[in-house]
Amino acid sequence: MSTTHTTGPDAAGPGESSRTVREAMADRLLRAATRSGAQLVSEAAVLVQGAAVLADPIAGAVYSTPATAAADGVHAAAHPQDHPHHVQRPAAGAVLVLHPAPTLPAEHVRLVATTTAALLEVRGQRAAELRAEQMRLHSTLLRLLLAGHTTSVTDTVRAGGLTHVTLYRLTGPDIPTAHQVLWRAVRPSLAGHGGACALIGEVDGELLVAELHHGSDDGRVLRLVSRVSERHDLLAGLAGPLPLAETPTAHADAAAARHSATPAHRIVPADAVGTPQLARLLPPGPYTAWARSVLSPLTPDHRHLLLVRLRTGSAPRAATALGLSPGTVRTRLRGVAALLDADLDDITVQAHLLLALRAPTRGDGQGRGHDQERKSDRQARPEKLPSGILDTDAARTWAVGLVGGLEPHLRIALACWLRHHARTAPAATELHVHRTTLTTWLTRCAEGLGQNLADAAVRAELHLALEATAKDGDDPRALPRRGGRTYRRL
């Protein structure tokens, strides 16, 4: 009987040599994985004698060796059919892309790709185990920041030199999933990087992102928030940069701006809300003097409350943005109305106050002058604009460009609806049309103007434009009818 085992070199053959190579390769990848994900991807690139990229669909290239291969790897992950010579494997919510040397055996490349992807998955699972704890910490830090404990937050994140904050408030159908995706994309660290630190958490049912920095950011977080918003149907308001001490103000401004967000414009900056285009066209001298006079009785807190109310469109929404109860907001708004001696529910007053709050100079904001100064300030009322402000050629051109294309019956319907505080039933009663008819007309107005009529600031702009372009016969009673309850097209 022959022996069953041989020990000579020929008996080892190529199979055992191949096994040794595979074990050595796996050992190298395992040691790299214990150091970092970047080291693991770098080791994979060495083993395939080419390039390796971990591409995230939101963040782009997470790790890349060499760095110049990042763009090619991201494109290969998004369009694999265009890169037949790349090897791809899903890994930890991303895609591992290898571009090996053409002389390497395909089996060797596949083994490197499979092993690297598996180790990335292990690292991802370990990170997921720690992520819940980190997310809770971030949410706690965000609440401290909103409560004004900025020093405690900056000490915790070891970022004492960071002075400003940019704040995002996001809502959508699946905030937890969006939170996880944005967390992986941003990869927040309490130590920060590049002179900035991002805090991400779920606060009161919405996704809150606060980027702490030195007064300006590089746009990285904005790009990632934008991509996540598109993918997960989120709407966001953006406020800042503002000093860290004004984080509560940024929080309220971001919520107010979010009311202007639409699927076409998912992220709206706070400074883009409230007739900004028209404000730039008005003559600065008379405009600034009128705004200062109108707002002189109000303190800065009054003005911020008023601005949030006008942007959000209602006291309950303003209360949500400010973190107050609706009753408290209504009480404070009654005080503001008394100081201004104006009806804050009137659409003309709202539009004019938004203009006043947008003026380049808003006065001293103290409302604590001499009796004669207060008497002079009261001469300017928000119900009426003085001549020389909105009756200029530039303002008329703006107004015609905004609403000049509306048919007469749509103009009248829109103006009536705005006067009735965007309520369909009373407007339809005055117009003597069915509510469904009015709703159809308003839909045509929104489509024709390309505007979001649910936005309170947009409604204020449209009211100003309709007032500036008012024509004889705009009264619903003066419009002839063609039988029944429908206006005749003129």
C-alpha positions in Angstrom: 0.0 0.0 0.0 1.3 3.4 -0.8 1.6 6.2 1.7 -1.2 8.6 1.9 0.9 11.8 2.6 4.0 13.2 1.1 6.1 16.0 2.5 8.4 17.0 -0.4 8.2 20.3 -2.2 6.6 18.8 -5.2 3.8 17.4 -3.0 3.0 20.9 -1.8 2.3 22.0 -5.4 0.8 25.2 -6.5 -2.3 24.7 -4.4 -0.6 25.2 -1.1 1.5 28.1 -2.4 -1.7 29.7 -3.5 -3.2 29.1 -0.1 -0.3 30.8 1.6 -0.7 33.8 -0.7 -4.4 34.1 0.2 -3.7 33.8 3.9 -1.0 36.5 3.7 -3.3 38.7 1.8 -6.2 38.2 4.3 -3.7 38.9 7.1 -2.6 42.2 5.6 -6.2 43.3 5.1 -7.2 42.3 8.6 -4.3 44.2 10.2 -5.2 47.3 8.1 -8.9 47.0 9.1 -7.9 47.2 12.8 -6.3 50.6 12.2 -8.9 52.5 10.1 -11.2 52.3 7.1 -8.8 54.5 5.2 -5.9 52.2 5.9 -8.0 49.2 4.8 -8.9 50.8 1.4 -5.3 51.8 1.0 -4.1 48.3 1.6 -6.6 47.0 -1.0 -5.2 49.4 -3.5 -1.7 48.1 -2.9 -2.9 44.5 -3.3 -4.6 45.1 -6.6 -1.6 47.3 -7.8 -4.1 50.0 -8.8 -6.7 52.2 -7.2 -9.4 51.6 -4.5 -12.3 53.9 -3.6 -15.1 53.6 -1.1 -17.9 55.7 -2.7 -21.0 56.8 -0.8 -24.0 57.9 -2.9 -24.5 61.0 -0.7 -21.0 61.9 0.5 -19.1 60.9 -2.6 -15.6 59.4 -2.0 -15.3 58.4 1.6 -11.8 56.9 1.2 -9.6 56.9 -1.9 -6.1 55.6 -2.7 -4.7 57.4 -4.6 -6.6 60.6 -3.9 -6.7 61.4 -7.6 -8.9 58.3 -8.2 -11.8 59.6 -6.1 -13.8 61.2 -8.9 -13.3 58.2 -11.2 -14.4 55.8 -8.4 -17.6 57.8 -7.6 -18.5 57.9 -11.3 -17.9 54.1 -11.6 -20.2 53.5 -8.6 -22.9 55.6 -10.1 -22.5 54.3 -13.7 -20.9 50.8 -13.6 -21.7 50.1 -17.2 -19.3 52.8 -18.2 -16.4 51.1 -16.3 -16.3 47.4 -17.2 -12.7 47.0 -15.9 -13.6 48.1 -12.4 -14.6 45.6 -9.7 -17.3 46.7 -7.4 -18.8 45.3 -4.1 -21.4 46.8 -1.8 -19.9 47.6 1.6 -21.4 49.3 4.7 -24.0 51.3 2.8 -21.5 52.4 0.2 -19.7 50.8 -2.8 -16.1 49.6 -2.9 -14.6 50.2 -6.3 -11.3 48.6 -7.3 -9.4 49.5 -10.5 -6.7 46.7 -10.6 -3.7 46.4 -12.8 -4.5 44.5 -16.0 -1.9 41.9 -15.4 -3.4 40.6 -12.1 -5.4 37.4 -12.2 -9.2 38.0 -11.9 -9.5 35.5 -9.1 -6.9 37.5 -7.0 -8.8 40.8 -7.6 -12.1 39.2 -6.7 -10.7 37.8 -3.5 -9.3 41.2 -2.5 -12.6 42.9 -3.2 -14.7 40.3 -1.3 -12.4 40.3 1.7 -12.1 44.1 1.9 -15.9 44.6 1.5 -16.5 42.0 4.3 -14.1 43.8 6.6 -15.7 47.2 5.8 -19.1 45.6 6.7 -17.6 44.5 10.1 -16.3 48.0 10.7 -19.7 49.4 9.7 -21.5 47.2 12.1 -19.2 48.1 15.0 -19.7 51.8 14.1 -23.5 51.3 14.1 -23.3 49.8 17.6 -21.6 53.0 18.8 -23.7 55.3 16.7 -26.8 55.3 18.8 -24.9 56.5 21.8 -23.2 59.2 19.8 -26.5 60.3 18.3 -28.0 60.7 21.8 -25.0 62.8 22.8 -25.4 65.0 19.7 -29.1 65.5 20.5 -28.2 66.5 24.1 -25.6 69.0 22.9 -28.1 70.5 20.4 -30.6 71.1 23.2 -27.9 72.7 25.4 -27.0 74.9 22.4 -30.6 76.0 22.0 -30.9 76.7 25.7 -27.9 79.1 25.5 -25.2 76.9 27.1 -22.7 77.6 24.4 -19.6 77.4 26.6 -20.6 73.9 27.8 -21.1 72.8 24.2 -17.8 74.2 22.9 -15.9 72.7 25.8 -17.5 69.3 25.1 -16.6 69.4 21.4 -13.1 70.7 22.2 -13.7 73.6 19.9 -13.3 76.7 22.0 -12.3 78.8 19.0 -15.5 78.2 17.1 -17.6 81.4 17.3 -20.6 81.0 14.8 -23.3 78.6 13.9 -25.2 77.7 10.7 -28.4 75.9 11.5 -30.6 73.6 9.4 -34.1 72.4 10.4 -35.4 69.6 8.3 -38.8 67.8 8.1 -39.9 64.9 6.0 -41.7 61.6 5.8 -38.9 59.5 7.3 -36.7 61.5 9.5 -35.0 58.5 11.2 -33.7 57.1 8.0 -32.6 60.5 6.7 -30.8 61.0 10.0 -28.9 57.7 9.6 -27.9 58.5 6.0 -26.8 62.1 6.8 -24.8 60.8 9.8 -22.9 58.4 7.6 -22.3 61.1 5.0 -21.2 63.9 7.3 -19.3 61.5 9.7 -19.5 64.0 12.5 -16.8 64.1 15.1 -16.9 66.0 18.4 -13.3 67.0 17.7 -14.3 68.6 14.4 -12.2 68.9 11.3 -11.1 71.7 9.1 -12.0 74.4 11.6 -15.6 73.3 11.9 -17.7 70.8 13.9 -21.2 69.4 12.9 -23.8 68.4 15.4 -26.7 66.3 14.0 -29.7 65.1 16.0 -33.5 64.6 16.1 -35.1 67.3 18.2 -38.9 67.4 18.7 -39.5 65.2 15.7 -37.4 67.1 13.2 -33.8 66.7 12.0 -31.5 69.5 13.3 -28.0 70.2 12.0 -25.8 72.8 13.6 -22.4 73.5 12.0 -20.1 75.3 14.4 -17.3 77.3 12.6 -15.3 80.5 12.6 -17.8 82.7 10.8 -18.0 81.1 7.4 -18.2 77.5 6.3 -16.9 75.7 3.2 -20.3 74.5 2.0 -19.6 70.8 2.7 -22.5 70.3 5.1 -24.8 72.3 2.9 -24.0 70.0 -0.1 -24.6 66.9 2.0 -27.9 68.2 3.4 -29.0 69.1 -0.1 -28.4 65.6 -1.4 -30.1 64.0 1.5 -33.1 66.3 1.1 -33.5 65.4 -2.5 -33.2 61.7 -1.9 -35.5 61.5 1.2 -38.0 64.2 0.3 -37.0 66.6 3.1 -37.8 70.3 3.3 -35.3 72.5 5.1 -34.8 76.0 6.5 -31.3 77.4 6.8 -30.2 80.2 9.1 -26.8 81.7 9.7 -24.0 82.1 10.0 -24.8 83.8 13.4 -22.9 84.1 16.6 -23.2 81.1 18.9 -25.1 83.2 21.4 -27.8 83.8 18.8 -28.5 80.1 18.2 -32.1 80.4 19.5 -32.7 83.2 16.9 -31.2 81.0 14.2 -33.4 78.1 15.3 -36.6 80.2 14.9 -35.4 81.8 11.6 -34.7 78.4 10.1 -38.2 77.2 11.0 -39.7 80.3 9.5 -37.7 79.9 6.3 -38.7 76.2 6.0 -42.3 77.3 5.4 -41.1 78.7 2.1 -39.5 75.4 1.0 -41.0 73.4 -1.8 -40.0 70.3 -3.7 -38.5 72.6 -6.3 -36.5 74.5 -3.7 -36.0 72.2 -0.8 -33.6 74.4 1.2 -34.5 78.0 1.8 -32.1 80.4 3.6 -33.7 82.7 6.1 -32.4 85.8 4.4 -34.2 84.8 1.2 -37.7 85.2 2.8 -39.7 88.3 3.0 -39.6 90.5 -0.2 -35.8 90.6 -0.5 -35.9 91.4 -4.2 -38.2 94.3 -3.9 -36.3 95.7 -1.0 -33.2 96.1 -3.1 -35.2 98.1 -5.7 -36.6 100.7 -3.3 -35.0 104.2 -2.9 -32.8 103.8 0.2 -33.3 107.2 1.7 -37.1 107.4 2.0 -37.4 103.7 2.4 -35.0 103.5 5.4 -36.5 106.6 7.0 -40.0 105.2 6.8 -39.0 101.8 8.1 -37.1 103.3 11.0 -40.2 105.4 11.9 -42.6 102.5 11.6 -40.5 100.1 13.7 -39.2 102.6 16.3 -41.6 101.5 19.1 -40.4 97.9 18.9 -37.5 96.2 20.7 -35.3 93.7 18.9 -37.2 90.9 20.6 -40.5 92.4 19.3 -39.1 92.6 15.8 -37.9 89.0 15.7 -41.2 87.8 17.0 -43.0 89.9 14.3 -40.7 88.7 11.6 -41.2 85.0 12.5 -45.0 85.6 12.6 -45.0 87.2 9.2 -42.8 84.5 7.6 -44.7 81.5 9.0 -48.1 83.0 8.4 -49.8 82.2 11.7 -49.4 82.4 15.4 -49.4 78.6 16.0 -46.7 78.1 13.4 -44.7 81.0 14.9 -45.1 79.4 18.3 -43.6 76.1 16.9 -40.7 78.0 15.4 -40.0 79.9 18.6 -40.5 77.0 21.0 -43.3 78.8 22.8 -47.0 78.1 23.4 -49.5 79.6 21.0 -51.1 81.5 23.8 -47.9 83.2 24.7 -47.2 84.1 21.1 -50.7 85.6 20.7 -50.3 87.6 23.9 -47.0 89.0 22.7 -48.3 89.8 19.3 -51.2 91.7 20.8 -48.6 93.8 22.6 -46.8 94.4 19.3 -50.0 95.3 17.6 -50.8 97.8 20.3 -47.3 99.4 20.0 -47.7 99.7 16.2 -51.4 100.6 16.5 -52.1 98.3 13.6 -54.1 95.2 12.7 -51.5 92.5 12.2 -54.0 90.2 10.4 -54.4 92.8 7.6 -52.6 91.6 4.4 -51.5 95.2 3.6 -50.0 95.7 7.1 -48.2 92.4 6.9 -46.7 93.2 3.5 -45.6 96.7 4.6 -44.1 95.4 7.8 -42.1 92.7 5.9 -40.8 95.6 3.8 -39.9 97.6 6.9 -38.1 94.6 8.5 -36.2 94.2 5.3 -34.9 97.8 5.3 -31.1 98.2 5.4 -31.4 100.2 8.6 -34.0 99.5 11.2 -33.4 102.3 13.7 -32.1 101.8 17.2 -34.9 99.3 18.1 -35.2 100.5 21.6 -38.6 102.3 21.4 -37.5 104.3 24.5 -37.0 107.9 23.2 -38.3 111.2 24.2 -42.0 112.0 24.0 -41.4 114.2 20.9 -39.5 111.4 19.2 -42.2 108.9 19.9 -44.8 111.3 18.6 -42.8 111.7 15.4 -42.3 108.0 15.0 -46.0 107.4 15.3 -46.6 109.6 12.1 -45.5 106.6 10.0 -48.1 103.9 9.9 -47.8 100.5 8.4 -51.2 100.7 6.7 -49.9 103.1 4.1 -46.6 103.7 2.3 -45.5 107.3 1.7 -45.1 108.4 -1.8 -41.7 107.9 -3.4 -41.2 104.3 -2.2 -43.4 101.8 -4.1 -44.6 104.2 -6.8 -41.3 104.3 -8.6 -40.5 103.0 -12.1 -38.3 100.2 -10.7 -41.1 99.0 -8.3 -43.7 99.1 -11.0 -41.4 97.2 -13.4 -41.0 94.6 -10.6 -44.7 94.4 -10.0 -45.6 94.1 -13.7 -43.0 91.3 -14.1 -44.5 89.4 -11.2 -48.3 89.7 -11.8 -48.7 91.4 -15.2 -49.4 88.2 -17.0 -52.5 87.3 -15.0 -55.9 87.3 -16.7 -58.3 89.9 -15.2 -60.5 87.4 -13.5 -57.5 85.6 -12.0 -56.1 89.0 -10.8 -59.3 89.8 -9.1 -59.7 86.4 -7.5 -56.2 86.4 -6.2 -56.4 89.9 -4.8 -59.7 89.0 -3.1 -58.4 85.8 -1.7 -55.4 87.6 -0.2 -57.6 90.2 1.4 -59.5 87.4 3.1 -56.3 86.1 4.7 -55.8 83.3 2.2 -59.2 81.7 3.2 -61.1 80.3 0.3 -64.7 80.2 1.6 -65.1 84.0 2.4 -63.3 85.0 -0.8 -65.6 82.7 -2.9 -68.6 84.3 -1.2 -67.5 87.8 -2.1 -66.7 86.7 -5.6 -70.0 84.8 -6.0 -68.3 81.7 -7.3 -68.1 78.2 -5.9 -65.2 77.3 -3.7 -64.0 74.7 -6.2 -64.0 77.3 -9.0 -61.9 79.6 -6.8 -59.5 76.8 -5.9 -59.1 76.1 -9.6 -58.3 79.7 -10.4 -55.8 79.9 -7.5 -54.1 76.8 -8.9 -53.8 78.5 -12.3 -52.4 81.6 -10.6 -49.8 79.6 -8.8 -48.8 77.8 -12.0 -48.8 80.9 -14.1 -46.8 82.9 -11.7 -44.5 80.0 -10.7 -45.1 80.9 -7.0 -46.0 78.9 -3.9 -49.2 80.5 -2.6 -48.9 78.6 0.7 -45.9 80.8 1.5 -46.9 83.8 3.6 -44.0 85.9 2.4 -44.9 85.1 -1.2 -48.5 86.2 -0.5 -47.3 89.4 0.9 -45.2 90.1 -2.3 -48.1 89.3 -4.5 -50.3 91.7 -2.6 -47.8 94.5 -3.0 -47.5 93.7 -6.7 -51.2 93.7 -7.2 -51.6 97.0 -5.3 -48.8 98.6 -7.4 -50.5 97.5 -10.7 -54.1 98.0 -9.6 -56.5 98.9 -12.5 -59.9 100.4 -12.8 -62.5 97.6 -12.7 -60.6 95.3 -10.4 -63.5 95.3 -8.1 -65.4 91.9 -8.4 -68.8 93.7 -8.6 -67.7 95.7 -11.6 -66.8 92.6 -13.7 -69.6 91.6 -16.1 -70.8 88.0 -16.0 -71.6 85.5 -18.7 -74.6 83.9 -17.0 -74.5 81.6 -14.0 -71.6 82.2 -11.6 -68.6 82.5 -13.9 -66.7 85.6 -15.0 -66.5 86.4 -18.7 -63.0 86.3 -20.0 -62.0 89.8 -21.1 
